[in-house]
Amino acid sequence: MKHDELLDQLKEFYAEMEKGKLQSLGDFYHQEVTFEDPVQQVLGLEDLKSYLEHSIENVDYCHFTFDDELVNEKGGFLTWQMRFAHPKIRDGAEIVVPGVTQLKFDDDNGLIREHHDYYDMGALVYEHIPVVGWLTNKVKDRMKTS
C-alpha cells in the first residue's frame, strides 16, 4: 500500500472516532505498533484498540481535522485539530486542541510502526478542571512577559 493511501485511511479513522471503526486499525497500523501520547505509551495493535476504545467511551464525540502533512518513505508529520465534548468537562462544551503527529513506517510492509502525538495536556484537560484550571492559568500568566 502506498503511504498516501495509508494516510488517507488513518485520517478517515480519526476524522470521526467511534468504537465501530476500531477493527480497521490493522489496515494502517503494524501489529507491533508503538503509540505514544502525553497520557501514556501503548505497545501493540490490540492494546492500541483498547486504549482508543477507553479514550472515547465517555465522550459525546471526538473529531480530528488535518491541516498540513509532510511525508516521505520513512515516515511523516501531520498537524491537526482535535474537537471533542465530554459531559464532565466544561459542561459538555466543545474543546479544541491543536497537535502534531509523528509517524514512522515499517520497512517491510509500509504500515505505521510508530505513532507519537504531541499536544498540550493543559488545553486538553487541566485548564477545564475548576481549581486546577485556575492554577494552570495563573502559572501561565506569571510566565508571560510584559
Secondary structure, DSSP 4 states (H G I P E B T S, - for coil): --HHHHHHHHHHHHHT--GGGGGGGGGTEEEEEEEE-SS-EEESHHHHHHHHHHHHTT-SEEEEEEEEEEE-SSEEEEEEEEEEE-TTSGGG--EEEEEEEEEEE-TTT--EEEEEEEE-HHHHTGGGSHHHHHHHHHHHHHHS--
